[in-house]
Amino acid sequence: MTEQDILNRINSQQTAEIFSGLYGENEIEFQKKRYAALISKMSRGEFPKEELENNNGGLRVFSSPGRTELAGNHTDHNRGKVLAASIQLDCAAIVQKRNDNIVFFRSTGFPDVKVKLINENGEPDLLPKPEETGTTEALVRGIASEFQRRGTAIGGFSANAASAVLPGSGLSSSAAAEVLFGCIFDSLYGEGKLAAKKTGALEIAQIGQTAENAYFGKPCGLMDQTACAAGGAVAIDFADTVNPLVKQINIDLTAAGYALCVVNTGGSHADLTADYASIPAEMKAAAAFFGKSALRELDKETIINSAGEIRKKLGDRALLRALHFFEENNRVDAMTAVLIKMEKAASYTDKQKALFEYLNLINESGDSSWKLLQNVYSPNSHGSQGITAALALTGNFINSEKINGAYRVHGGGFAGTIQVYIPADAINTYRSYIEKIFGAGSVTLLKIRPKGALELVF
């Protein structure tokens, strides 16, 4: 489509319905302006002219959501179970195909990214580059390489993007970007074959994970990419890491009268690499104690029966983290069952009973992460315990207001965000209470988005 075609269609009723589904009724007008601005900046002099000279074809529109983890804190890397959901905060991009095998990606507020997929000899240049480790360039090259390895043609494109999934927010900005790139390559060069496949979202997620592991240099699990690609709430079982089971789960907190939010407690992730790495390492060490590669190959009773020996060889924390794995795995099953029960409940009273069961399980998950997993603060930074403080203060708020609510550490932990469920009629009071401590804008309301990464067709 031309610029004017898209601008005209952005203001149509059809687009309003699309935006309402993705972002919520109150966000329609803002999203119209957001997408229109991306289009205008790409075509009216604010985008590098030299990056448009080799463009070929009309403008295309893409969106890839962030995700929120609902349960399964630090279980995916040991082939566990998780419950996650895509959210309304996304990375949106206006894209145009190129004929020179160069990917140029501009995202508001970030350095430009430029990747040549073909070298000076006209040969594919898709092997990992040490100098790109930890960069967006590495993700682009890795995703392109994986598409080619799977037999899909690749090529260049120019993109003008804006992400509402802020880095360090615990909402998986990196996975949103990876899945966005995968969706773009699939649509532009793969004829949308993955988008049309039942397992396509999982394949795009796996492509992103491969790029993050082998090119970016981060040994992540598959939860984030799967949630971003699949859309809605999903229960994921990683017993088989090649073909994990992904089950869509319906959850409508708004209809139940509840708000879901995250609180950014601040703190730097810069010095936490060792803390993050210690969790899968200690869990896998506990598995290796029994000659296994992951805790999923064992059960809780086996760990309990050998607790004394594990303590002596690996220490108490490894034992506690192993116990968290099994309890959290069971909770994912319980929460999935409760959400199904809530959806099928015939009366409002029964729906509320199921919701309160769900909230109790959320609190149990938070309690386990705090006491057993121990990822609410770094043991090397006693003076910086933002997550712990936010959890304690949120618990105080819920108790003092005499309301049913739930709260837990969100994502990797040690610094960053907590997740909170609050009755909708109390969210403004809670926001005022917690933002006095953690600053204006520290509370972000989340809406579970029904669609994963996709090309928008107006």
LINRANOR-V255326 format. One record per run of one state. SS is the DSSP state (hx for helix, st for strand, lp for the rest). FROM is the first residue (numbers start at 1). LEN is the number of residues. Records with the same first field share a line. If there is no record, write none. Layout:
SS->FROM-LEN, FROM-LEN
//
This chain:
lp->1-2, 11-2, 24-1, 44-5, 52-3, 72-4, 79-2, 99-3, 108-5, 117-1, 119-5, 125-5, 133-3, 150-7, 164-9, 190-3, 197-3, 217-6, 231-2, 238-7, 250-8, 265-8, 289-6, 298-2, 306-1, 315-1, 345-3, 374-12, 402-4, 410-7, 439-4, 447-1, 449-5, 457-2
hx->3-8, 13-11, 25-19, 49-3, 76-3, 130-3, 136-14, 173-17, 193-4, 200-17, 223-8, 273-16, 295-3, 300-6, 307-8, 316-29, 348-26, 386-16, 424-15
st->55-17, 81-18, 102-6, 113-4, 118-1, 124-1, 157-7, 233-5, 245-5, 258-7, 406-4, 417-7, 443-4, 448-1, 454-3
//
